[in-house]
Every structure is written in C-alpha cells, then in structure tokens.
Amino acid sequence: MRAAVLLSILTSASASLCCIVPILGFIGGSTSLISSVSWLEPFRPFLIVIAFLMLGLAWYGSIKARKKDACGCEPEKLSFFQSKKFLGIVTLLSFILLSFPAYSKYIIGNDKKDSMTNDQKKNTKLTLAVNGMTCASCEKHVEREVIKLSGVSLVKASYENKSATIEYDHQKVKVDEIIAAINSTGYTVDKRINLIQDKTKADCCAKGSCTPGSCSNTPKVTVPKERNKNLKILSSVEELKGSFNKAAGKVRFIAILSSTCGWCLQGAQSVQQAVIKKMSDKDINVIIVWTNMLQTDDKENAYRAASMFKDPSIVQYFDSGNIFGDLVAKGLSPKGEKAWDIYMFYDKEVIWDNTIPRPFDYAHQLSASLSPWADNTKYFCGNDLTKRLRDITTSL
C-alpha cells in the first residue's frame, strides 16, 4: 500500500508539473526551471492513468487489510499513515494536483492589457501556432518570454486555440527572434502554419495578405457532411505526375487547397463557378490537391471538402506532406516553399518529365511578403479570383 500511495502522489504531481513549475518559476524568476519540465507534457495522459491505478490499488489494499482474518480476530491496529484517513488525504491531494491545469488561471490572475496605444495600432500583427500549451501558466510563460523582446508591445497566448498573437515593430525585432523566444520556453512553434501578418484590422483581402485568420472577415464556407469516395491519398508525387501526363492533349488545371481554410474553400467555389462550368466546353482536365498546411487539415476534413466537387472526372488527392506544394513553389521561385491557395493552368502539349512544368498562367490568394513564390501580379482574392479564373478559362 505504501508504494501505491507514494506512486500516486508522484505521478499526480508529474502529470501537472508542466503547469505547476511555470508558476514557481515566475515567483522565483527562473525561466530555465520552466522549460526543464516541458518535456513531460506528452506523457500527461499516461501519468494520469497510472495515478488512478495506484490510487485504486491503495484503496483495495486498505479495505482488504481492515477485514477480519480467518479466526475472526481483528487485525492489528494500523498507524495513521496506513489508515483510510491518510489515504483519503492522499486521494484528495492527487485530485487537486491532477486538476491543476483547470484552475491555474485563477491562481495566476490576468494582467493582460486590452487597451492599445496608437503606436501599438500601427504595429505588425503576427499569429503563430504553438504546440505544448495546456493551461494558463503555459500561456503566461510564453507571454513573459516574448514581451522581453525589444519592439514587442503586446502578446496574447491561448492554450485553447494553441496559438500566440504578437504585436511588434518589425524594424526592431525579427519574426525569427519571436519564434526563437517561444521555442526557448519548451513549447514549439508549428512552422507548417503560415505567419499571419497585418498592420491594420482593415480588409486584409484589399491589403493583399489573405492568410488564415488574419482578419475578421475570413469567409465562412459550409462544407458537405458526406465524404467524397473518389478522393485518393497521395503517397508519392509520381501518382500525381501520372495523372497529369495522362491528360496530355487537354489544358490541365490544378488547384492546391486547404480543406479548413476559409479563403481556400471560397477559392474552391470560384473554381466551380469559373472552371468546372466550362470544363467540358473548353476540354479542361481538373486536378484538386487538398494539402496539409493547417493543424485541422487532416484526412477526414479533406474527404469532406472534396465533396464540394461532384463531377467524378475531377481527380482529387490528399497530400498530407504537402510534397506537391513544395515542388510547385520551387518551380515558381528558387526561394519558394509550400505553395497553396494557388490555381494553375498548364498547356495541352506540356509534359511533366524530371521537373514539374511551369503553368502558363496562375492566380493565388497569398501575400508575397509571406510566400516568396507568390507573384503580386497574380494575386486575386474573393470575387476577383472568380473573375480572373473565368477570364483565363474563357480565353482558352
């Protein structure tokens, strides 16, 4: 029983160390102490299970020990540390420790400032996806590290949204420094997520920076609930290459889309209105590649988004590694990587050999400042994208 009691306390405390230690670190002024336990976070579910198992074993041993022996004699009197009262205290303490992340925000308090100065309003806004945060103390840790950087005026982390939003002067601090500060805490920035930058809260579409979540007017597109049965899981770019070359003699149209980004889903609607309607008349072969740029871009969401296209002749893939997006970006610019939210037209005669051919025309909805492959002259957003795709299709 003693071993079970000790293990239950140890595992309960370990399960919440990633939230308890940040508070101790803030009090003691030590951030190195905080990052030293962040590695425990992935093991939290297992530690919780072990803690409950140990508590169950301890209670079973305690109840069994209180039973009369075979001769009907009472067992010898147990010490306080072997009693049910002590075990009850241990159980209560374990529950307090295990549930610490749920109430830590009330211990820490909230010193975030909602008001913004005029200088702050002129700053660049950056939102990053951050992995590993599980409670308010995790948020506080990220915020206190980033706010130390010269040029950073506001930091708001959210463990529920797994993100951190920073407002900063881009002339005083670089994005890489902000990312490094977050990573130094033991939590990590997910670099699959495009950086979200915008100097104002105005229409980001008009500013040429259509990126996920960068403005309040991100399109809300309803996605079908059914799963598309024709979606293929892309295991090798050779599969896509084969589909491309098989359609030689036709104009090839390829779109790379996120299955959960509002702008991409609106772009899918533009494809339906401008390209799919003319697909037969203009002899166009359509390939849709659902890529993996956002944390929510999983296979299930890809199956549902693919249902937006009903025509079975449309070839659709889910590219979990964004391997095609990387190839396209490199083909458009030496510095390019991870092309997405892009809509490309290829000539009838072109063949994909060793390297992917360059489209004869394309459009996109991303800021060139965030995506080096993106040509500003090819930037079209919302209704402008629909019109541009229609113009290209009509000219074929």
C-alpha positions, 0 to 999 in steps of 0.5 A: 500500500505504501508504494501505491500511495507514494506512486500516486502522489508522484505521478499526480504531481508529474502529470501537472508539473508542466503547469505547476513549475511555470508558476514557481518559476515566475515567483522565483524568476527562473525561466530555465526551471520552466522549460526543464519540465516541458518535456513531460507534457506528452506523457500527461495522459499516461501519468494520469492513468497510472495515478488512478491505478495506484490510487485504486490499488491503495484503496483495495489494499486498505479495505482488504487489510481492515477485514477480519482474518480467518479466526475472526480476530481483528487485525492489528491496529494500523498507524495513521499513515496506513489508515483510510484517513491518510489515504483519503488525504492522499486521494484528495491531494492527487485530485487537486494536483491532477486538476491543476491545469483547470484552475491555474488561471485563477491562481495566476490572475490576468494582467493582460492589457486590452487597451492599445496605444496608437503606436501599438495600432500601427504595429505588425500583427503576427499569429503563430501556432504553438504546440505544448500549451495546456493551461494558463501558466503555459500561456503566461510563460510564453507571454513573459518570454516574448514581451522581453523582446525589444519592439514587442508591445503586446502578446496574447497566448491561448492554450485553447486555440494553441496559438500566440498573437504578437504585436511588434515593430518589425524594424526592431525585432525579427519574426525569427527572434519571436519564434526563437523566444517561444521555442526557448520556453519548451513549447514549439512553434508549428512552422507548417502554419503560415505567419499571419501578418497585418498592420491594420484590422482593415480588409486584409483581402484589399491589403493583399495578405489573405492568410488564415485568420488574419482578419475578421472577415475570413469567409465562412464556407459550409462544407458537405457532411458526406465524404467524397469516395473518389478522393485518393491519398497521395503517397508519392508525387509520381501518382500525381505526375501520372495523372497529369501526363495522362491528360496530355492533349487537354489544358490541365488545371490544378488547384492546391487547397486547404480543406479548413481554410476559409479563403481556400474553400471560397477559392474552391467555389470560384473554381466551380463557378469559373472552371468546372462550368466550362470544363467540358466546353473548353476540354479542361482536365481538373486536378484538386490537391487538398494539402496539409498546411493547417493543424485541422487539415487532416484526412477526414476534413479533406474527404469532406471538402472534396465533396464540394466537387461532384463531377467524378472526372475531377481527380482529387488527392490528399497530400498530407506532406504537402510534397506537391506544394513544395515542388510547385513553389520551387518551380515558381521561385528558387526561394519558394516553399509550400505553395497553396491557395494557388490555381494553375493552368498548364498547356495541352502539349506540356509534359511533366518529365524530371521537373514539374512544368511551369503553368502558363498562367496562375492566380493565388490568394497569398501575400508575397511578403509571406510566400516568396513564390507568390507573384503580386501580379497574380494575386486575386482574392474573393470575387476577383479570383472568380473573375480572373479564373473565368477570364483565363478559362474563357480565353482558352 
